[in-house]
């Protein structure tokens, strides 16, 4: 549980850093609603943890970045978006900090539910 909280904090901190970017109040062309974006962020977080556990100790930073991009591709395909669409959606939600905070709490709850359901 402690590891999950640390990883979730790191994820939240990364999104906080995105908040320093200029925000756009307009919805992106390929807009993901709150539920879709929350689910996408949950899947991305799970993928990041799996990649970290599998590759972090054996590969250099460039190799990890390549594996991450490859791992995100099926997630983005599932939601019918590109990486550019993902960035545009993140910028939109960063411009709405209260909504983003709620979404991140929901991501944490999703991860906790998955961890509890784990046999």
Order of alpha helices (4+ residues) and beta strands (2+ residues): alpha-alpha-alpha-alpha-alpha
